[in-house]
Amino acid sequence: MKIGNLHLSNNLIMAPLAGITDLAFRSIVRRYGCGLCYTEMVSADGLVRGHRATFSYLRSDPGDRPLIAQIFGSDPDVLAAAARAIEEGGLADAVDINMGCPVKPVIRRGAGAALMRDAEKVRLIVQATRKATTLPLTVKIRAGWSPKEKNALEIARIAEQEGADAIAVHPRTASQGFSGRSDWSVIAEVKAALTIPVIGNGDVERPDDVSAMIDSTGCDAVMIGRSALGNPWIFRNALRLRAGEGTELADLEEKVRLIGEHLERSVGLYGEETGVKCFRKHLFWYTRGLRGSATFRKEAGTILGKSNVLAKVSAYFEELAGGSAEEKKALDFSGNLNISFNQSEAFPRPGPGGTEER
């Protein structure tokens, strides 16, 4: 698959999740077959003003490619300048403009999903950003502002006309937030009308949902979000199913090894104190559904120090290993996760940030 001049090894994409999809997390999902990652959503204003905390969200390494930097804002000139800074700094391989975030701090600034209520501003933003960078340019949108204001097709057409190289469609409305079910027919409608690649996103909860979305909408790629939390194996198994192979569940040994690696990467990225705090939420997801996980998660939620986390994890998994054969198999989380959170506010990012720095 191609997005502009960007070649992807496959069409499975990790969605941008604020406070989650940092370099440490991206390195994990890439190992299991993710073909493209987005950075966390970052403030165009913060980039243009040179805020160090904002630039820190774009930290990457040579193995973290291909990479799309997702920016948000409402001023066409500022978004264009941010895209130019990303290209000049070699910070990513492509730029995405967020027009789908429904959280209040972003909406109040006229950014994110609020842009879908102003088609002319969307035109000016994509036009200005396209002129500012030679990198592939994508736009992530929602179905619309509300059930009575569904205009994904209109916004997608404008983005294509002004030079966007791909569109990602999350078919919930902004008023839905992260609740209810997404309407995949919106993705199909956009795909049927556009010539550039269309990325489908929303309610991809199981490996076989990837094929289901592609078959029902015709989309060119599938973006996986909350279902990858604690479950990077969803990428591996989706690829296996697309290749006509069976799924490969992660056993306890693989899971505990991956937890250790993820923790190590987080500490390497932020230092021990912040790295452990940033990682602890991932422990909740890695152990979800395992025997005794509620007690473990309660105890692990406040633990400090890398060695203490590793000791706690080791003891917990040794206990699991002593259970039945069925308990020794780590779950693949193939059911509905029902993970609900405010992706921009639930997990504060490291550093001095705040909303302005996102």
PLY file of the C-alpha trace (Angstrom):
ply
format ascii 1.0
element vertex 358
property float x
property float y
property float z
element edge 357
property int vertex1
property int vertex2
end_header
0.00 0.00 0.00
1.10 3.59 -0.67
0.16 6.93 0.86
1.61 9.49 -1.48
5.21 8.36 -1.91
5.16 6.45 1.38
5.34 2.67 0.96
3.80 0.49 3.66
4.62 -3.16 4.30
0.96 -3.89 5.02
-2.32 -2.08 5.54
-2.64 -2.36 9.33
-2.26 0.96 11.13
-2.00 1.91 14.80
-4.31 4.79 15.66
-3.00 7.88 17.46
-3.94 7.77 21.15
-2.90 10.67 23.36
-0.80 9.57 26.31
-0.40 6.07 24.88
1.17 5.83 21.42
4.62 7.04 22.38
7.85 5.59 21.01
7.91 2.78 23.58
4.39 1.62 22.68
4.94 1.99 18.93
8.04 -0.20 19.07
5.92 -2.98 20.56
3.07 -2.93 18.03
5.52 -2.70 15.14
7.14 -5.96 16.29
3.79 -7.69 15.93
3.11 -6.52 12.41
1.75 -2.98 12.54
2.59 -1.44 9.15
2.25 2.23 10.08
2.10 4.21 13.31
0.90 7.68 14.19
2.46 9.77 16.91
0.35 11.04 19.74
-1.70 14.08 18.77
0.49 17.18 19.17
-0.32 20.86 19.24
0.60 22.79 16.11
0.79 25.92 18.27
3.28 24.22 20.57
5.47 23.16 17.65
5.48 26.60 16.08
6.34 28.20 19.42
9.19 25.76 19.88
7.94 24.20 23.10
10.32 21.43 24.10
7.55 19.38 25.69
5.56 19.41 22.45
8.53 18.29 20.38
9.17 15.49 22.88
5.96 13.78 21.74
7.58 13.36 18.32
10.59 11.45 19.63
11.42 8.55 17.35
14.29 6.33 16.24
15.38 4.66 12.98
13.28 1.57 13.68
10.17 3.66 14.24
9.30 4.12 10.58
7.15 4.72 8.65
5.71 7.30 11.02
2.94 9.90 10.67
3.03 12.96 12.93
-0.51 13.97 13.87
-1.03 17.65 14.58
-4.07 19.60 15.72
-5.06 23.24 15.64
-7.47 25.61 13.93
-5.29 28.24 12.26
-4.30 27.32 8.67
-1.02 29.25 8.85
-0.02 27.67 12.16
-0.84 24.16 10.97
1.13 24.81 7.79
4.12 26.07 9.79
3.96 23.02 12.06
3.98 20.69 9.06
6.97 22.57 7.65
8.81 22.21 10.96
8.15 18.47 11.00
9.56 18.05 7.51
12.56 20.28 8.08
13.38 18.46 11.30
13.04 15.02 9.72
10.66 14.16 12.55
8.25 11.97 10.57
7.53 10.56 7.13
4.09 12.16 6.78
1.78 14.63 8.46
-1.82 14.10 9.59
-4.29 16.82 10.52
-6.65 15.81 13.30
-10.25 16.73 12.51
-11.81 14.05 14.67
-10.85 14.54 18.33
-14.05 15.16 20.33
-12.61 16.08 23.73
-13.62 19.42 25.20
-10.19 21.10 25.58
-9.57 20.56 21.86
-13.09 21.46 20.76
-13.01 24.72 22.75
-10.05 25.80 20.65
-11.97 25.19 17.44
-9.76 22.23 16.59
-10.28 18.49 16.23
-13.85 17.51 15.39
-14.99 21.14 15.67
-13.44 21.70 12.24
-16.05 19.45 10.67
-18.60 22.21 11.30
-16.63 24.62 9.10
-16.06 23.21 5.63
-14.44 26.40 4.35
-11.88 26.40 7.16
-11.12 22.76 6.36
-10.41 23.81 2.78
-8.08 26.58 3.88
-6.26 24.34 6.34
-5.60 21.50 3.90
-4.70 23.95 1.16
-2.18 25.82 3.32
-0.65 22.68 4.80
-0.34 21.04 1.40
1.62 24.03 0.11
3.88 24.00 3.18
5.22 20.45 2.93
6.22 17.88 0.37
5.56 15.06 2.84
2.46 12.91 2.33
-0.51 14.63 3.95
-3.45 12.84 5.52
-6.57 13.96 7.37
-8.41 12.05 10.12
-12.12 12.80 10.37
-15.31 11.61 12.06
-18.73 10.88 10.62
-19.69 14.43 11.51
-20.52 16.62 14.45
-23.80 14.95 15.40
-26.35 12.52 13.94
-28.04 15.51 12.30
-24.73 16.88 11.00
-23.07 13.95 9.25
-20.81 15.40 6.60
-17.83 13.05 6.39
-18.23 12.76 2.62
-18.21 16.54 2.12
-15.11 17.02 4.28
-13.32 14.06 2.68
-13.97 15.42 -0.80
-12.63 18.84 0.17
-9.49 17.26 1.64
-8.91 15.27 -1.56
-9.50 18.32 -3.76
-6.94 20.32 -1.80
-4.22 17.70 -2.04
-4.57 15.25 0.82
-2.98 11.87 0.06
-5.28 9.76 2.26
-8.28 10.07 4.57
-8.83 8.18 7.82
-12.50 7.85 8.78
-13.74 7.13 12.30
-17.48 6.70 11.72
-18.76 7.91 15.06
-19.97 11.47 15.39
-18.25 13.92 17.69
-21.30 13.93 19.96
-20.91 10.15 20.40
-17.40 10.55 21.71
-16.15 7.00 22.21
-19.53 5.50 23.04
-22.03 3.56 20.98
-21.21 1.72 17.80
-19.44 3.11 14.76
-21.28 3.14 11.43
-19.04 1.42 8.90
-21.37 2.47 6.06
-19.85 5.96 6.40
-16.45 4.51 5.54
-17.95 2.72 2.53
-19.57 5.94 1.32
-16.32 7.88 1.52
-14.35 5.09 -0.14
-16.80 4.89 -3.06
-16.45 8.62 -3.73
-12.68 9.15 -3.41
-9.70 8.08 -5.47
-7.09 8.49 -2.70
-6.66 5.75 -0.06
-9.29 5.57 2.66
-8.38 4.20 6.09
-11.20 2.68 8.13
-11.26 3.04 11.91
-13.73 2.12 14.64
-14.81 -1.03 16.48
-12.04 -3.25 15.14
-12.05 -5.42 18.24
-10.97 -8.84 16.96
-8.43 -9.97 14.35
-11.23 -11.07 12.02
-12.78 -7.59 12.18
-9.99 -6.39 9.90
-11.19 -8.53 7.02
-14.80 -7.76 7.87
-14.17 -4.02 7.60
-12.26 -4.31 4.34
-14.88 -6.60 2.82
-17.85 -4.47 3.88
-16.43 -1.01 3.15
-13.74 -1.53 0.50
-11.33 0.57 2.57
-7.66 0.41 1.68
-6.33 0.06 5.22
-7.59 -0.58 8.73
-6.69 1.50 11.76
-6.74 -0.26 15.13
-7.05 1.74 18.32
-8.16 0.68 21.80
-8.19 -3.02 20.92
-4.39 -2.97 20.68
-3.98 -1.87 24.30
-2.30 -4.75 26.10
-2.91 -6.76 22.97
-0.34 -6.08 20.21
-1.04 -9.65 19.07
-4.13 -8.37 17.30
-1.84 -7.20 14.47
-0.08 -10.55 14.19
-3.32 -12.48 14.16
-5.07 -10.15 11.74
-2.19 -10.65 9.30
-2.29 -14.40 9.83
-6.01 -14.54 9.13
-5.59 -12.43 5.99
-2.97 -14.95 4.86
-5.32 -17.85 5.46
-3.56 -19.01 8.62
-4.90 -19.61 12.11
-4.44 -17.25 15.02
-1.49 -17.62 17.38
-2.31 -16.83 20.98
0.31 -15.41 23.30
1.24 -17.70 26.18
2.18 -16.45 29.63
5.90 -16.63 28.91
5.60 -14.39 25.87
3.36 -11.97 27.69
5.61 -11.54 30.73
8.64 -11.13 28.47
6.86 -8.41 26.49
5.79 -6.62 29.66
9.42 -6.46 30.74
10.53 -5.13 27.38
7.82 -2.49 27.27
8.72 -1.33 30.77
12.40 -1.17 29.85
11.63 0.93 26.78
9.44 3.29 28.78
12.16 3.79 31.39
14.72 4.32 28.63
12.52 6.98 27.10
11.55 8.96 30.21
13.87 7.89 33.02
12.92 5.47 35.78
10.44 7.49 37.83
8.38 8.88 34.95
8.86 5.79 32.82
7.36 3.53 35.47
4.43 5.87 36.02
3.75 6.05 32.28
3.95 2.28 31.96
1.70 1.25 34.84
-1.51 1.80 32.87
-0.26 -0.72 30.30
-0.03 -3.33 33.06
-3.79 -3.01 33.49
-4.33 -3.92 29.85
-1.67 -6.65 29.60
-3.26 -8.51 32.51
-6.90 -7.87 31.68
-8.96 -11.05 31.92
-6.31 -13.13 33.67
-7.06 -14.91 36.92
-6.66 -12.60 39.91
-5.97 -9.61 37.69
-8.28 -7.27 39.63
-6.21 -7.71 42.78
-2.94 -7.51 40.88
-3.95 -4.33 39.08
-5.01 -2.67 42.33
-1.64 -3.41 43.89
0.39 -2.58 40.79
-1.34 0.74 40.19
0.82 2.60 42.68
4.05 0.63 42.64
7.29 2.61 42.18
10.65 1.53 40.79
11.43 -0.68 37.82
12.77 -3.54 39.93
9.65 -3.50 42.09
7.39 -3.67 39.04
9.37 -6.56 37.58
9.28 -8.44 40.88
5.54 -7.94 41.18
4.94 -9.07 37.61
7.20 -12.10 38.03
5.42 -13.22 41.19
2.00 -12.78 39.63
2.84 -14.73 36.48
4.52 -17.49 38.49
1.25 -17.84 40.36
-0.65 -18.04 37.08
1.78 -20.64 35.75
0.82 -22.88 38.63
-2.82 -22.88 37.56
-4.66 -25.08 35.10
-3.54 -25.61 31.51
-6.30 -23.30 30.36
-5.11 -20.53 32.68
-1.60 -20.79 31.30
-2.79 -19.44 27.99
-2.82 -15.66 27.85
-6.02 -14.29 26.44
-6.08 -12.85 22.92
-8.83 -10.41 23.92
-10.91 -11.44 20.93
-14.11 -10.27 22.57
-15.47 -6.77 22.98
-13.04 -4.95 25.24
-15.43 -2.16 26.25
-12.43 0.03 27.09
-13.74 3.52 27.72
-11.58 6.53 28.37
-11.02 10.11 27.40
-7.99 9.65 25.18
-6.68 13.16 25.67
-7.23 13.51 29.41
-7.23 10.12 31.14
-3.48 9.60 31.16
-1.40 12.76 31.65
1.68 12.85 29.51
5.18 13.14 30.93
6.70 16.56 31.10
5.30 19.99 31.88
2.71 19.84 29.07
-0.93 20.40 29.79
-3.46 20.90 27.02
-1.40 23.59 25.30
1.50 21.19 24.87
-0.48 18.33 23.37
0 1
1 2
2 3
3 4
4 5
5 6
6 7
7 8
8 9
9 10
10 11
11 12
12 13
13 14
14 15
15 16
16 17
17 18
18 19
19 20
20 21
21 22
22 23
23 24
24 25
25 26
26 27
27 28
28 29
29 30
30 31
31 32
32 33
33 34
34 35
35 36
36 37
37 38
38 39
39 40
40 41
41 42
42 43
43 44
44 45
45 46
46 47
47 48
48 49
49 50
50 51
51 52
52 53
53 54
54 55
55 56
56 57
57 58
58 59
59 60
60 61
61 62
62 63
63 64
64 65
65 66
66 67
67 68
68 69
69 70
70 71
71 72
72 73
73 74
74 75
75 76
76 77
77 78
78 79
79 80
80 81
81 82
82 83
83 84
84 85
85 86
86 87
87 88
88 89
89 90
90 91
91 92
92 93
93 94
94 95
95 96
96 97
97 98
98 99
99 100
100 101
101 102
102 103
103 104
104 105
105 106
106 107
107 108
108 109
109 110
110 111
111 112
112 113
113 114
114 115
115 116
116 117
117 118
118 119
119 120
120 121
121 122
122 123
123 124
124 125
125 126
126 127
127 128
128 129
129 130
130 131
131 132
132 133
133 134
134 135
135 136
136 137
137 138
138 139
139 140
140 141
141 142
142 143
143 144
144 145
145 146
146 147
147 148
148 149
149 150
150 151
151 152
152 153
153 154
154 155
155 156
156 157
157 158
158 159
159 160
160 161
161 162
162 163
163 164
164 165
165 166
166 167
167 168
168 169
169 170
170 171
171 172
172 173
173 174
174 175
175 176
176 177
177 178
178 179
179 180
180 181
181 182
182 183
183 184
184 185
185 186
186 187
187 188
188 189
189 190
190 191
191 192
192 193
193 194
194 195
195 196
196 197
197 198
198 199
199 200
200 201
201 202
202 203
203 204
204 205
205 206
206 207
207 208
208 209
209 210
210 211
211 212
212 213
213 214
214 215
215 216
216 217
217 218
218 219
219 220
220 221
221 222
222 223
223 224
224 225
225 226
226 227
227 228
228 229
229 230
230 231
231 232
232 233
233 234
234 235
235 236
236 237
237 238
238 239
239 240
240 241
241 242
242 243
243 244
244 245
245 246
246 247
247 248
248 249
249 250
250 251
251 252
252 253
253 254
254 255
255 256
256 257
257 258
258 259
259 260
260 261
261 262
262 263
263 264
264 265
265 266
266 267
267 268
268 269
269 270
270 271
271 272
272 273
273 274
274 275
275 276
276 277
277 278
278 279
279 280
280 281
281 282
282 283
283 284
284 285
285 286
286 287
287 288
288 289
289 290
290 291
291 292
292 293
293 294
294 295
295 296
296 297
297 298
298 299
299 300
300 301
301 302
302 303
303 304
304 305
305 306
306 307
307 308
308 309
309 310
310 311
311 312
312 313
313 314
314 315
315 316
316 317
317 318
318 319
319 320
320 321
321 322
322 323
323 324
324 325
325 326
326 327
327 328
328 329
329 330
330 331
331 332
332 333
333 334
334 335
335 336
336 337
337 338
338 339
339 340
340 341
341 342
342 343
343 344
344 345
345 346
346 347
347 348
348 349
349 350
350 351
351 352
352 353
353 354
354 355
355 356
356 357
